Amino acid sequence: MVSLFPRRPAAPSESGVLARAKTLLDVRAAERDDLDEIHRYWRGRQPHPFRPVGSPPDVTRLAKMSRINIIDIAISAVSQTLYVDGYRQERADDDAPGWEIWQANRMDAEQSGIHDAALVYGSSYVTVLPGDPRPAIRGYSPRFMTVLYGDDPDWPVMGLAAEPNGSRWLYRLIDDQHVHFIEGDAEGGGLTFIESREHAEGVTPIVRYRNRIDLDGDNLGEVEPLYEIQDQIDHTTFNLKVAEHFGAFKQRAVIGWTASSEDELLKASAQRIWSFEDDDVKFHEFNETDLAGYLAARESEIRYASVTSQVPPHYLLGQLANLSAEALVAAESSLMRKSRQRQKSFGESHEQTLALAGRVSGLDATEGAQVRWADPESRAFAATVDALTKLHTMGVPIELLLERIPGFTQQDVETAKSLLASGDSLDVLADLLRQQAGGFEDEDTGEAA
């Protein structure tokens, strides 16, 4: 690993700082259109694939409401399986001291935003800067953080964070020794140097989180591969809505007669029996449009999106009927494989973040410290209780089993460990499991079972 405390070069001049910022702003401008398009698709504001320019207002409205955003569901399905709930040294039973920094920065909640951005755009970033009393950890989307890497893939040469500040923008240029504050407009024009603050961490304190490790250098997120199928779903939905709006009911045509006013036309339309004295007047009736083909086509496209994104079909279609716990696990196996792959990548970045924060705080953290991920799989609670109880009877330490109880946080585990000192470990474990399940009363005795 690169030393955190190499030689300390002199701070660059104001003109040098502005020149570096301009370089990164040019990179940001080149990336912005692509990132903004990804953001629109993620938020369900993607343009209609065949926008009906010049169409009647009701058709334009149908086009607007025909956007069915499956991309956000695909992102959330993976993101909701990624939750760090501990940080351990090698062969240690308790969390490493760096975990206190994590908690102080409210990373239990903030980690979701970091994971989401990496999944959506292909990468996200975290800065670790001096704070009071602990280092400050903050996540960034690549829409607001531009980073330049050199020979070292772990630590960038410099990065530029952008943040709206009223009518102006505040830019923070971060290098291996300083944070330089600059003010400018949204386009990066009219730059004004404000000040430089030394962080003295020896590396540029920006950690990159990558959705997939790509040796070709591409940062591919989960959104771009779904562009085409998302457009197909939107287009099919638009066709469905047009058919539903204009053709899903019987229509009648009268040849040889024209209403003299709108009121007369409405009156005739409401009549059950029409009569005309003119023998040349002809009537025609058109059957309603069958919508089954449109619905089947959309379902087929959504199923294809499920295959492409590795998200179970019932997540996107909402169809779940009488599935056993084992069948549900099998249906979600592809998503679980994807989740574990992301855990490996994001986990390394979290460990890099915590190691840097710990060393800045003077904490002794070894290279082998690892984050602990909450179990993402769906399991029958009764089956889990039975399995843990059997493992304990086989001699597995109760302290290890506590961490496997579904829904238990690290705080729950610590509380349980303290309770174990005052009673039989198996009885305490059974009580904890019953509490976690919510408990129930026996119908005959009325007592908790």
C-alpha positions in Angstrom: 0.0 0.0 0.0 1.1 3.5 -0.7 2.5 5.3 2.4 0.1 7.8 3.9 2.9 10.0 4.9 5.4 10.6 2.1 7.3 13.9 1.5 5.4 17.1 1.7 5.7 19.3 -1.4 4.9 23.0 -1.2 1.3 24.1 -1.9 0.7 25.1 -5.5 0.2 28.7 -6.4 -3.3 30.2 -6.9 -2.8 30.1 -10.7 -1.7 26.5 -10.4 -4.8 25.6 -8.4 -7.1 27.3 -10.9 -5.3 25.6 -13.8 -5.8 22.1 -12.2 -9.4 22.9 -11.5 -9.9 24.0 -15.2 -8.5 20.6 -16.3 -11.0 18.7 -14.2 -13.8 20.9 -15.1 -13.2 20.2 -18.8 -13.3 16.4 -18.0 -16.6 17.1 -16.0 -18.1 18.9 -19.0 -17.2 16.0 -21.3 -18.9 13.4 -19.0 -21.9 15.5 -18.0 -24.3 14.7 -20.9 -23.8 10.9 -20.5 -24.2 11.1 -16.7 -27.3 13.3 -16.9 -28.9 10.8 -19.3 -28.2 7.9 -17.0 -29.7 10.0 -14.2 -32.9 10.7 -16.2 -33.4 7.0 -17.0 -32.8 6.1 -13.3 -35.4 8.6 -12.1 -38.0 7.7 -14.7 -37.7 10.9 -16.7 -36.2 9.3 -19.8 -37.4 10.8 -23.2 -40.1 8.9 -25.0 -38.5 6.8 -27.8 -41.1 8.1 -30.4 -42.2 11.4 -29.0 -45.4 12.4 -30.8 -44.5 15.9 -31.9 -47.5 18.0 -33.0 -50.0 15.4 -31.7 -53.2 16.3 -29.9 -52.8 17.2 -26.2 -54.4 13.9 -25.1 -51.9 11.9 -27.1 -49.0 13.9 -25.7 -50.3 13.3 -22.2 -50.6 9.5 -22.9 -46.9 9.5 -24.1 -45.9 11.2 -20.9 -47.7 8.8 -18.6 -46.5 5.7 -20.6 -43.1 5.7 -19.0 -42.9 2.6 -16.8 -39.6 2.8 -14.9 -38.3 -0.7 -14.3 -34.7 0.6 -13.9 -35.2 2.0 -10.4 -36.6 -1.3 -9.3 -33.6 -3.2 -10.7 -31.2 -0.8 -8.9 -33.2 -1.0 -5.6 -33.4 -4.8 -5.7 -29.5 -5.0 -5.6 -29.0 -2.1 -3.3 -31.3 -3.4 -0.7 -29.2 -6.5 -0.3 -26.0 -4.5 0.4 -25.8 -3.4 4.0 -22.5 -3.3 6.1 -23.1 -3.9 9.8 -19.7 -4.5 11.2 -15.9 -4.1 10.7 -13.6 -6.7 12.2 -9.9 -7.2 12.7 -8.5 -10.6 11.9 -9.5 -13.2 14.5 -11.4 -10.6 16.6 -14.8 -11.0 18.2 -15.6 -7.3 18.4 -15.7 -4.4 15.9 -12.4 -2.7 15.2 -11.9 0.9 16.5 -12.5 2.4 13.1 -16.1 1.3 13.4 -16.7 4.2 15.7 -15.8 6.6 12.9 -18.3 4.8 10.7 -21.0 5.3 13.3 -20.1 8.9 14.0 -20.5 9.7 10.3 -24.0 8.0 10.1 -22.7 5.6 7.5 -25.4 3.1 8.5 -27.7 5.3 6.4 -25.2 7.0 4.1 -23.8 3.8 2.7 -27.0 3.2 0.7 -26.4 6.4 -1.4 -22.8 5.4 -2.1 -23.9 1.9 -3.2 -26.8 3.3 -5.3 -24.5 5.8 -7.2 -22.0 3.1 -7.9 -24.7 0.7 -9.2 -26.3 3.5 -11.4 -23.2 5.2 -12.9 -20.6 2.5 -12.5 -18.6 4.3 -9.8 -19.1 6.5 -6.8 -16.6 8.2 -4.5 -16.0 8.9 -0.8 -13.8 11.5 0.7 -12.1 11.2 4.1 -11.0 14.6 5.4 -10.0 15.9 8.9 -13.0 16.6 11.1 -13.8 17.4 14.8 -13.5 15.2 16.7 -13.3 12.4 14.0 -12.5 12.4 10.3 -15.4 13.3 8.1 -16.6 10.7 5.6 -18.7 11.9 2.7 -20.1 10.1 -0.4 -20.3 11.6 -3.9 -22.0 10.7 -7.2 -19.8 11.1 -10.3 -22.1 13.9 -11.4 -20.6 16.0 -8.6 -17.1 14.4 -8.2 -14.6 14.3 -11.0 -11.4 12.3 -10.4 -8.2 12.0 -12.3 -6.1 8.8 -11.8 -2.4 8.2 -12.6 -0.3 5.0 -12.2 -1.8 4.1 -8.8 -5.4 2.7 -9.2 -6.0 3.0 -5.5 -5.3 6.7 -5.0 -6.1 9.4 -7.5 -3.8 12.2 -8.4 -6.6 14.8 -7.6 -10.3 15.2 -7.6 -12.8 18.0 -7.9 -16.1 18.1 -5.8 -18.8 20.4 -7.1 -21.6 21.7 -4.8 -24.3 24.4 -5.5 -23.9 27.4 -3.3 -26.8 29.7 -3.9 -26.5 31.3 -7.3 -22.8 30.2 -7.5 -21.0 26.9 -7.2 -18.4 25.9 -4.6 -15.6 23.7 -6.0 -13.2 21.8 -3.8 -10.0 20.7 -5.5 -8.5 17.8 -3.4 -4.9 16.7 -3.9 -2.4 14.7 -1.7 -1.7 17.6 0.7 -4.5 20.2 0.5 -8.1 21.0 -0.1 -8.4 24.1 -2.3 -11.7 26.0 -2.2 -12.8 27.7 -5.5 -15.9 29.5 -6.5 -17.4 29.7 -10.0 -20.6 29.3 -12.0 -22.4 26.1 -12.8 -20.4 25.7 -16.1 -17.1 26.2 -14.4 -16.6 29.8 -15.6 -15.6 32.8 -13.6 -13.4 30.8 -11.2 -12.2 32.6 -8.1 -9.6 31.1 -5.6 -10.8 31.3 -2.0 -8.3 29.4 0.2 -6.3 26.2 0.7 -6.5 24.0 3.8 -3.9 21.3 4.5 -5.1 17.8 5.3 -1.6 16.2 5.4 -2.9 12.6 4.7 -0.1 11.9 2.2 -2.5 10.6 -0.5 -5.5 12.2 -2.2 -8.1 11.1 0.3 -10.7 9.9 -2.3 -11.8 6.3 -2.4 -13.5 4.9 -5.5 -16.4 2.4 -5.4 -16.7 0.4 -8.6 -19.8 -1.5 -9.7 -17.8 -4.0 -11.7 -14.0 -4.3 -11.9 -13.3 -3.9 -15.6 -9.7 -4.4 -16.9 -10.5 -2.3 -20.0 -11.0 0.7 -17.8 -14.8 1.2 -18.3 -17.0 2.0 -15.4 -20.2 0.3 -16.5 -23.3 0.7 -14.3 -26.6 -1.1 -14.2 -28.6 1.5 -16.1 -27.0 1.8 -19.5 -27.5 -1.9 -20.5 -31.2 -1.4 -19.8 -31.7 1.7 -22.1 -33.1 -0.3 -25.1 -35.4 -2.6 -23.1 -36.7 0.4 -21.1 -37.5 2.2 -24.4 -39.3 -0.9 -25.7 -41.5 -1.1 -22.5 -42.3 2.6 -22.8 -43.2 2.3 -26.4 -45.4 -0.8 -25.9 -47.1 1.0 -23.0 -47.7 4.0 -25.1 -49.3 1.9 -27.9 -51.4 0.2 -25.2 -52.6 3.5 -23.8 -53.5 4.9 -27.2 -55.5 1.7 -28.0 -57.1 1.8 -24.6 -58.0 5.5 -25.0 -59.3 5.5 -28.5 -60.2 2.0 -29.4 -61.1 0.0 -26.2 -64.8 0.7 -26.7 -67.3 0.3 -29.5 -67.5 3.2 -32.0 -70.2 4.1 -34.4 -70.1 6.0 -37.7 -73.1 7.6 -39.5 -72.6 8.2 -43.3 -75.0 10.8 -44.9 -75.7 12.8 -41.8 -73.9 15.6 -40.0 -74.9 17.1 -36.7 -75.8 20.7 -36.8 -74.3 21.4 -33.4 -72.2 19.8 -30.7 -75.3 19.4 -28.5 -77.1 17.6 -31.2 -74.1 15.2 -31.7 -73.9 14.5 -27.9 -77.7 13.9 -27.8 -77.5 11.4 -30.7 -74.5 9.6 -29.2 -76.5 9.0 -26.0 -79.5 7.6 -27.7 -80.2 3.9 -27.8 -82.3 4.0 -30.9 -81.4 6.3 -33.8 -83.9 7.1 -36.6 -83.5 9.2 -39.7 -86.0 10.1 -42.5 -83.3 10.1 -45.2 -83.0 6.6 -46.8 -79.4 7.3 -47.8 -78.1 7.5 -44.2 -76.0 4.5 -43.3 -74.8 3.2 -39.9 -71.6 1.4 -39.2 -70.1 0.0 -35.9 -66.5 -0.8 -35.1 -65.6 -3.4 -32.4 -63.4 -2.5 -29.5 -59.6 -3.1 -29.8 -58.3 -6.3 -28.1 -55.7 -5.2 -25.6 -54.4 -8.8 -24.8 -51.6 -8.6 -27.4 -50.3 -5.3 -25.9 -50.3 -6.7 -22.4 -48.6 -9.9 -23.4 -45.9 -8.0 -25.3 -45.2 -5.7 -22.3 -45.0 -8.7 -19.9 -42.5 -10.4 -22.3 -40.3 -7.3 -22.4 -40.4 -7.0 -18.6 -39.3 -10.6 -18.3 -36.4 -10.0 -20.7 -35.4 -7.0 -18.5 -35.5 -9.4 -15.6 -33.0 -11.7 -17.3 -30.8 -8.8 -18.3 -30.7 -7.3 -14.9 -30.6 -10.5 -12.9 -33.6 -9.3 -10.9 -36.3 -12.0 -10.2 -39.4 -11.6 -12.5 -41.8 -11.3 -9.5 -39.9 -8.1 -8.4 -40.8 -6.4 -11.7 -44.2 -8.1 -12.5 -45.5 -8.3 -8.9 -46.6 -11.9 -9.4 -45.9 -14.0 -6.4 -48.3 -16.9 -5.5 -47.8 -19.5 -2.8 -44.1 -19.8 -3.1 -42.4 -21.8 -0.4 -39.2 -20.5 1.3 -37.1 -22.9 -0.8 -38.8 -21.8 -4.0 -38.3 -18.2 -3.1 -34.6 -18.8 -2.5 -34.2 -20.5 -5.8 -36.1 -17.6 -7.6 -33.7 -15.1 -6.1 -30.4 -17.1 -6.6 -29.3 -15.0 -9.6 -29.8 -11.8 -7.6 -27.9 -13.2 -4.7 -24.9 -14.1 -6.9 -24.9 -10.5 -8.2 -25.2 -9.1 -4.7 -22.2 -11.1 -3.5 -20.1 -10.0 -6.4 -20.9 -6.3 -5.5 -20.1 -7.0 -1.9 -16.6 -8.1 -2.9 -16.0 -4.9 -4.8 -17.7 -2.4 -2.5 -16.3 -4.2 0.5 -12.7 -3.6 -0.5 -13.5 0.1 -1.0 -15.2 0.4 2.4 -12.1 -1.2 4.0 -9.9 1.3 2.2 -12.1 4.1 3.5 -12.1 2.8 7.1 -8.3 2.1 7.1 -7.6 5.6 5.9 -10.0 7.1 8.5 -8.4 5.0 11.2 -4.9 6.0 10.4 -5.8 9.7 10.2 -7.2 9.2 13.7 -4.1 7.4 14.9 -5.9 4.1 15.3 -4.1 0.8 14.9 -5.9 -1.1 12.2 -4.3 -4.0 10.4 -4.4 -4.7 6.7 -6.6 -7.7 7.3 -9.6 -5.9 8.9 -12.8 -6.6 6.9 -16.3 -5.2 6.8 -19.1 -7.6 7.6 -22.2 -7.7 5.4 -25.7 -8.4 6.6 -27.1 -11.6 5.2 -29.1 -10.7 2.0 -30.9 -14.0 1.5 -34.6 -14.8 2.3 -34.9 -17.7 4.6 -37.7 -19.3 6.6 -37.2 -18.1 10.2 -38.3 -21.4 11.7 -35.7 -23.2 9.5 -33.0 -20.8 10.7 -33.9 -21.3 14.3 -33.7 -25.1 13.9 -30.4 -24.9 12.1 -28.8 -22.6 14.7 -30.0 -24.8 17.5 -28.6 -27.9 16.0 -25.2 -26.2 15.3 -25.0 -25.2 18.9 -25.6 -28.8 20.1 -22.8 -29.8 17.8 -20.4 -27.5 19.7 -20.4 -24.3 17.6 -19.9 -21.3 20.0 -23.0 -19.4 20.7 -21.3 -16.1 20.0 -20.9 -17.1 16.4 -24.5 -18.2 16.1 -25.8 -14.9 17.3 -24.5 -13.1 14.3 -26.5 -15.5 12.0 -29.9 -14.6 13.5 -32.0 -12.8 10.8 -32.6 -9.2 11.6 -30.0 -9.0 14.4 -27.9 -5.8 14.3 -24.5 -5.6 15.8 -26.0 -3.9 18.8 -28.4 -6.8 19.3 -25.5 -9.2 19.1 -23.6 -7.2 21.8 -26.7 -7.1 24.0 -27.2 -10.9 23.6 -23.6 -11.6 24.6 -24.0 -9.6 27.8 -27.1 -11.6 28.6 -25.5 -14.9 28.0 -23.3 -14.4 31.1 -26.3 -14.6 33.4 -28.0 -17.8 32.1 -27.9 -21.0 30.1 -26.7 -20.0 26.6 -29.2 -22.3 24.7 -32.2 -21.0 26.7 -31.1 -17.4 26.1 -30.7 -18.1 22.4 -34.2 -19.6 22.2 -35.7 -16.6 24.0 -33.9 -14.2 21.7 -35.1 -16.1 18.6 -38.7 -16.1 19.9 -38.5 -12.3 20.6 -37.2 -11.8 17.1 -40.0 -13.7 15.5 -42.6 -11.7 17.5 -43.8 -14.5 19.7 -47.2 -16.2 19.7 -49.6 -17.6 22.3 -50.6 -21.3 22.6 -54.4 -21.6 21.8 -54.9 -24.0 24.7 -52.9 -22.5 27.5 -52.8 -18.8 26.4 -49.1 -18.8 27.3 -46.2 -17.8 25.1 -45.0 -20.7 23.0 
